[in-house]
Amino acid sequence: MLKILYWNIKQKGNILIEEIKKISQEVDILVIAELCPSDNKLKISGLSINQVIDNISSTTGLNYIGNNNKSWIHTWVRSNDKLNVTLIGKYDEYLKPKELSDKDIVDSENFTEYLNRFERMLFFEVKYLGLEFLLVPIHFPSRMYASVGKQKDISVQFRKHIEKIENKAGLQSIVIGDFNMNPFEPGMLHYEGFHALPSQNLNITVEFYGSKFKTYYNPTWEKFGDFEFQDKVVKRKPAGSYFIENSNDLNYYWYVFDQVILRHDLIPNFSFESFKYITSIIDENDLLNDNFTPNDKKFSDHLPLTFTLKN
C-alpha cells in the first residue's frame, strides 16, 4: 500500500517539527502546504526556509524532492525499492489580470502577484510496483482574494495545464490538496474547470455542445457532516477540514477545502477505508478544540488529509 498525506500547516513548519515526524511515520509521500513564513519572518527564530526543510528531512527520515524552496507546496518521499517519484513539472505560469475575466473583483497587479507567487501545483510521476500515475499536489488561490466566479476562471486555467502534463506524460492524475473551494462549487464542478463529480458511475468524458471534457471522481463529498458509524456506534467527527465563522450572509461555517480527486481509471486502486482527515497525532483528538474545530492556535486551521493506494 502506498500512503500519501497532505497538510496545510499554516506556516508553522518551524514549530511543528515533532508533530510532522509523528504524523509521517508510515507515510510514503508527504506533502506540506504553507510550510513556513518568509525568510525575513523566520529570522526571528534564527532559521531559514532551507533549514526548516532540512530539519523535517532529518527528523522524519524522508527525502525532500527539490523544488522552489519558497513554493506554496513542499514534498518529501520515503526511499525504498518499490517507489520512484520524479518531479516532472510545476505550475508557475504568469497570468495577467485581463486573462481572468471575473468582474466581481477589480483587476489588480496585487492579485496577479498573489496568484503567481511561487508554484501552485507540482507534477510528480509516481511509480509504485506496477502502478503508475501523475500526482498533482495543489494549493488553490483563496476566497480571500478571489470570488467564486474568479476561482472558477482560475480552475479552467489549472485544468488545462493538468491535462497538458497528463498528455505529455501519458499518465492519469490524482490531484490532492487545499482547493479553497467546496466540492459543490463552480470551480470544482464546471465542465471547463476540474469537473470533479461525486459518482463513480458517471462517464469518464462528458460532451457539451459538441466538445468532450474529461471528468474526475471526487470521493471527498462524503466528508461533510459531523458523525460517522464505526463498529455500529455513532461517533462524532469534524464536519469538514476547515472551519471559519464570519459575518457573511451565507456562511457554511464548515468547509471541505482539503480534497483528493482522481481519474476513473485509478478508482480501483483507491482505498476508501483509509481516506480520512486526521484528528489525532500524539493524544486523542489533539488537533481539535473542545467543539471539534481545528486547533489553529496550536496546530493549523486545516486538518491533514490522508489515503492509500493499492497497486
ZANUSE-566401 format. One line per 3 residues: number of its first residue (from 1); their letters; for each residue x, z, y of C-alpha. Coordinates in pm, whole numbers, m for minus. Each point is the difference from the previous one (the first is absolute). Layout:
! residues N
NUM) a) X:Z:Y  ...
//
This chain:
! residues 311
1) mlk) 0:0:0  120:m90:349  m91:267:257
4) ily) m29:m90:370  m60:244:287  m72:m64:369
7) wni) m4:269:269  m32:m21:376  187:317:96
10) kqk) m65:5:377  368:m31:97  105:313:m192
13) gni) 267:m144:m229  256:237:146  m229:297:m76
16) lie) m168:m80:m335  312:m62:m209  m89:253:m272
19) eik) m361:m115:m10  111:m363:m40  234:108:m280
22) kis) m279:183:m181  m262:m271:38  231:m279:m117
25) qev) 135:161:m318  m176:m245:m232  m37:m286:248
28) dil) 166:m337:m63  m70:m155:341  m36:225:306
31) via) m129:m143:327  0:210:315  m163:m107:327
34) elc) 82:154:338  316:150:m142  125:182:308
37) psd) 16:m12:380  236:m222:193  371:77:1
40) nkl) m32:152:347  m263:252:m117  194:70:m318
43) kis) 308:102:197  m170:334:59  40:74:m373
46) gls) 351:m145:m5  m97:m285:m235  m22:m377:16
49) inq) m253:m222:m179  271:m111:m241  81:363:m79
52) vid) m368:68:m77  m4:m301:m234  322:118:m169
55) nis) m138:355:m35  m312:m127:m177  211:m221:m227
58) stt) 235:279:m103  m276:259:m37  m235:m217:m208
61) gln) 261:m197:m193  m179:m323:101  176:m307:134
64) yig) m93:m119:349  m94:m367:17  174:m96:321
67) nnn) m211:m142:278  m15:70:372  73:371:28
70) ksw) m244:19:291  m279:m168:m194  m354:133:m25
73) iht) 52:3:m379  283:128:m221  32:m47:m375
76) wvr) 193:168:m278  26:m101:m367  99:189:m314
79) snd) 275:m190:m177  m50:m74:m368  41:m289:m241
82) kln) m375:m75:m4  m51:m43:373  139:m250:249
85) vtl) m119:m3:362  124:m254:255  m86:m24:369
88) igk) m91:m366:57  m172:6:339  m137:198:292
91) yde) m263:m47:265  161:13:341  m151:m305:167
94) ylk) m47:26:373  m364:m65:86  m89:m73:362
97) pke) m313:175:132  m180:m331:54  20:m65:m373
100) lsd) m218:308:m60  m332:m99:148  m200:325:15
103) kdi) m142:43:351  m75:370:m45  359:86:84
106) vds) 186:m134:302  297:m199:m127  321:172:95
109) enf) 366:m10:m83  m26:369:m93  m236:m83:m284
112) tey) 220:m288:m110  301:230:m14  m202:251:m203
115) lnr) m113:m263:m249  348:m140:m49  198:322:10
118) fer) 221:m37:m306  m151:m116:m331  m368:45:m84
121) mlf) 24:m135:m356  278:m24:m255  1:m229:m304
124) fev) 160:110:m326  29:m203:m317  m57:256:m276
127) kyl) 94:m58:m362  m96:276:m241  50:m93:m365
130) gle) m232:m302:m41  m195:63:320  89:m189:320
133) fll) m181:28:332  43:9:376  m21:350:149
136) vpi) m96:4:368  27:339:176  m190:m13:329
139) hfp) m53:200:317  m280:m171:191  m45:41:378
142) srm) m207:303:97  m350:10:147  157:187:290
145) yas) 142:m332:119  m232:m258:m155  m378:m24:m15
148) vgk) m185:m88:m319  m8:m363:110  369:m15:81
151) qkd) 89:165:m331  m197:m277:m171  199:m263:194
154) isv) 327:166:m98  m106:17:m366  m39:m379:2
157) qfr) 364:m34:106  115:251:m261  m201:m166:m280
160) khi) 149:m341:78  349:144:m14  m66:176:m332
163) eki) m128:m321:m157  304:m190:128  232:247:m176
166) enk) m220:m1:m313  19:m377:m22  374:m6:64
169) agl) 72:268:m263  m262:m120:m249  m133:356:m34
172) qsi) m331:184:38  4:288:246  m87:368:22
175) vig) m30:128:357  27:375:53  8:210:312
178) dfn) m162:124:316  m241:m278:98  m142:201:291
181) mnp) m339:m144:m102  m267:115:m241  m70:m226:m301
184) fep) m333:m109:153  139:m118:335  31:m368:102
187) gml) 378:m23:m30  m20:114:m362  m308:m201:m104
190) hye) 1:m320:208  78:m311:m203  273:m97:248
193) gfh) 146:352:m6  101:203:m303  m327:m89:m177
196) alp) 29:315:m213  m321:55:m197  m132:299:m199
199) sqn) m85:m179:m324  223:m126:m280  m262:m257:m101
202) lni) 3:m204:319  174:m335:7  375:m25:52
205) tve) m70:m255:274  m311:m33:215  m102:m314:186
208) fyg) m110:0:364  m94:m324:175  200:m210:m243
211) skf) 316:214:8  109:237:m276  129:350:74
214) kty) 170:233:m245  m137:350:m53  153:337:m71
217) ynp) m156:272:m210  m15:331:187  m44:307:m227
220) twe) 35:231:300  m373:m13:76  m49:281:m252
223) kfg) 210:239:211  m289:75:236  m186:328:m58
226) dfe) 93:364:m38  m52:61:m372  108:m130:m339
229) fqd) m76:78:m365  280:139:m215  m74:121:m352
232) kvv) m373:12:82  69:224:299  m71:m92:361
235) krk) 312:54:207  41:m22:373  250:m246:144
238) pag) 89:m155:338  m256:m262:105  269:m253:90
241) syf) 370:m19:84  m17:66:374  m218:224:216
244) ien) m58:m6:373  m266:155:220  m65:m172:332
247) snd) m274:m64:255  m73:m360:m95  m368:m86:m37
250) lny) 79:m116:m355  230:242:m175  54:m5:m376
253) ywy) 224:311:13  145:m101:m338  176:m335:m39
256) vfd) 143:m182:m300  298:m156:177  255:29:m282
259) qvi) m89:m268:m250  125:m226:m275  m135:m353:m52
262) lrh) 103:m234:m280  m52:m352:m123  m240:m36:m292
265) dli) 269:m106:m249  160:345:41  m316:207:m63
268) pnf) 75:38:m377  331:163:96  m157:249:241
271) sfe) m43:354:m134  m322:127:157  41:353:m134
274) sfk) 332:37:187  m135:m125:335  m38:296:234
277) yit) 77:174:327  242:285:m53  m107:338:137
280) sii) 261:230:m159  379:m8:4  125:355:m62
283) den) m313:217:17  m360:m96:m77  m149:m212:279
286) dll) 290:87:230  m35:m336:178  m349:106:114
289) ndn) m149:242:248  m268:246:m111  m269:m257:88
292) ftp) 173:m259:m224  128:m213:289  368:m109:m2
295) ndk) 233:272:125  155:m214:272  178:286:176
298) kfs) 210:91:m302  5:m333:m184  m177:m321:107
301) dhl) m334:m126:127  m7:m242:m298  m18:90:m368
304) plt) 245:m167:m241  m143:m279:m218  129:m67:m351
307) ftl) m77:m214:m305  173:m140:m306  19:m345:m156
310) kn) 7:m86:m368  225:m284:m116
//
